[in-house]
Amino acid sequence: MRKLALAILILPLAACGSGEAPRKPLTAEQSAMLSPSDPKLAELYAGSCKACHTVKDSLAPLTGDRSVWDARWAQGEDVLLAAAIQGKKGMPAGGQCFSCTPDDMKALIRFMAGREDEQ
């Protein structure tokens, strides 16, 4: 019982030491304004990913919204790539990007997760 009480007292403080303020969610309008800097990726993104990842009602995580992508990113890039290739929940296999290579998909995931500059 004592350990439980201690955990309850300490848990709210766990986030305090991170030094980062909680991220604010993006709106669908803000998300829709984003596009990959690479022209090839921008074309692939516009032709497949953007249709769902800028529409809140699609339940897909909005492009650039780190408030929802960070938890997914923490699972690892390979897990996200596998989900994109196989499909997940309402997302069809490959995100219906028929010309995307696995490297394209990795780059698109990085972009949508707000980590385009990370390698």
Sequence and secondary structure as in RCSB ss.txt:
>XXXX:A:sequence
MRKLALAILILPLAACGSGEAPRKPLTAEQSAMLSPSDPKLAELYAGSCKACHTVKDSLAPLTGDRSVWDARWAQ
GEDVLLAAAIQGKKGMPAGGQCFSCTPDDMKALIRFMAGREDEQ
>XXXX:A:secstr
 HHHHHHHHHHHHHGGGG         HHHHHT   SSHHHHHHIIIIIHHHHT GGG S  TT HHHHHHHHTT
 HHHHHHHHHH BTTB GGGG TT  HHHHHHHHHHHTT TT  
